[in-house]
């Protein structure tokens, strides 16, 4: 399935730089230690502006999923139906990522299963994060 090549902005650049090093990071507030993703200019909990980046375990669980059967995204149309799962990060259940759950047939995503991050090359020198069921 074709993947979009991310275009980093000033706020997301540290995230994509880490992905290219095969690391999954999220923002961490230096004032209250809250973790957040996607990147924001301020802490979602306390409003603090001093944010750093924390490496995660790259592990999570499948919260839920849907199967896209009539997507209006032209480059995805040939791959229909396909899964779109919500993965909850183990370190912070409020942080969720979308995933296609590679290698799992549509409608067969194991909700609740443990998953781990993997990295796929979508362009020379550019990786993206994806998820697979943990072994």
C-alpha positions in Angstrom: 0.0 0.0 0.0 1.5 3.4 -0.9 2.5 5.6 2.0 2.7 9.3 2.3 6.2 10.8 2.8 6.0 13.0 5.9 6.9 16.7 5.6 8.3 17.8 8.9 7.7 21.3 10.2 9.6 23.0 13.0 7.4 21.4 15.7 7.5 17.8 14.3 11.1 17.7 13.0 12.5 16.1 16.2 9.8 13.4 16.0 10.6 12.6 12.4 14.4 12.8 13.0 13.9 10.2 15.8 11.8 7.9 13.5 14.6 8.1 10.9 16.9 6.7 13.7 14.3 3.9 14.4 13.2 5.5 17.7 9.7 6.5 18.7 9.6 9.6 20.8 6.8 11.8 22.3 6.9 15.2 23.8 7.3 15.5 27.6 6.5 18.6 29.6 9.4 19.7 31.8 7.0 21.3 34.3 4.6 18.5 34.9 6.1 15.5 33.1 3.0 14.9 31.0 3.6 13.0 27.8 1.8 14.1 24.6 1.5 13.3 20.9 1.1 14.8 18.3 3.6 17.6 19.0 2.2 20.9 20.3 3.8 24.2 21.2 2.4 23.9 24.8 1.7 21.2 27.3 -1.9 19.9 27.0 -2.1 19.5 30.7 -0.5 22.5 32.4 0.0 24.9 29.4 3.8 24.9 30.0 6.0 25.9 27.1 9.1 24.0 28.1 8.8 20.7 26.2 11.4 18.0 25.5 11.3 14.6 23.9 11.2 11.2 25.6 12.0 7.9 23.9 9.2 5.4 24.4 9.3 1.6 24.6 7.6 1.4 21.2 5.0 -0.9 22.7 1.3 -0.5 22.9 -2.1 -2.2 22.5 -4.8 -2.2 19.8 -7.7 -0.1 21.2 -10.1 -0.5 18.3 -10.2 -0.6 14.5 -12.3 0.1 11.4 -12.1 -1.3 7.9 -12.1 1.3 5.1 -14.0 -0.1 2.2 -15.0 3.1 0.4 -12.2 5.5 0.9 -12.2 8.7 -1.1 -8.4 8.9 -1.0 -7.5 8.1 -4.6 -4.1 6.5 -4.0 -5.6 4.2 -1.4 -8.6 3.0 -3.5 -6.8 0.0 -5.1 -6.0 -1.4 -1.6 -9.6 -1.4 -0.3 -10.7 -2.9 2.0 -8.0 -2.1 4.6 -7.7 -1.9 8.3 -7.2 1.3 10.2 -6.5 0.5 13.9 -6.0 2.8 16.9 -2.9 1.9 18.9 -2.6 3.1 22.5 0.9 3.7 23.7 1.8 1.7 26.8 3.5 4.6 28.6 0.5 6.9 28.2 -3.0 5.6 27.3 -4.0 9.1 26.1 -1.5 8.8 23.3 -2.9 7.0 20.2 -1.4 6.3 16.8 -3.2 5.1 13.7 -2.0 1.9 12.0 -2.8 -0.3 9.1 -1.7 -3.4 11.0 0.5 -4.9 8.3 -0.1 -8.6 7.5 -3.5 -8.7 9.1 -6.5 -9.3 6.9 -9.4 -6.8 6.9 -11.8 -7.4 9.8 -9.3 -9.7 11.6 -7.5 -7.1 13.8 -7.1 -8.6 17.3 -8.4 -5.8 19.5 -6.5 -5.7 22.8 -3.4 -7.4 21.3 0.0 -6.2 22.2 1.8 -4.4 19.4 5.3 -3.0 18.8 6.5 -0.2 16.5 8.3 -1.0 13.3 9.8 1.3 10.8 9.2 1.4 7.0 11.1 3.2 4.4 8.8 5.4 2.2 11.5 7.4 0.4 15.3 7.2 0.3 16.4 8.2 3.8 12.8 8.7 5.1 11.2 6.2 7.5 7.7 6.2 9.0 6.4 4.4 12.1 4.0 1.5 11.7 2.8 -1.2 14.1 2.7 -5.0 14.2 1.3 -7.5 16.6 4.1 -8.4 19.1 5.4 -11.9 19.2 
